[in-house]
């Protein structure tokens, strides 16, 4: 099944619900920081993750899944951060 790259993020006010959602999101994650993760998701995975997140969020919480284009990190050859699959890959980072 085809998988696409998504940016998944959340802002959950309750630490227990936040930890539960983080654990679930990280099971799909390729990379991530704090409460934003790059996840390769099939349509079924995306639907399952959305339903799970909706069951754990309350008013005032936030959750998003955004389809992304290729990123530098999604193209790095696994295990060797110095080589990307496409040497013409350009990326922009602020941080």
Number of C-alpha atoms within 10 A of each C-alpha: 7 7 13 15 20 21 18 23 21 20 14 21 14 12 9 10 15 18 12 12 22 20 12 14 23 17 9 17 20 13 14 15 8 8 16 20 21 25 27 19 20 15 12 11 14 19 12 13 19 16 11 14 21 12 10 15 19 13 7 8 13 14 17 14 18 12 15 12 11 13 14 16 14 17 15 17 13 11 7 8 11 7 12 16 12 11 9 7 12 8 9 6 5 3 2
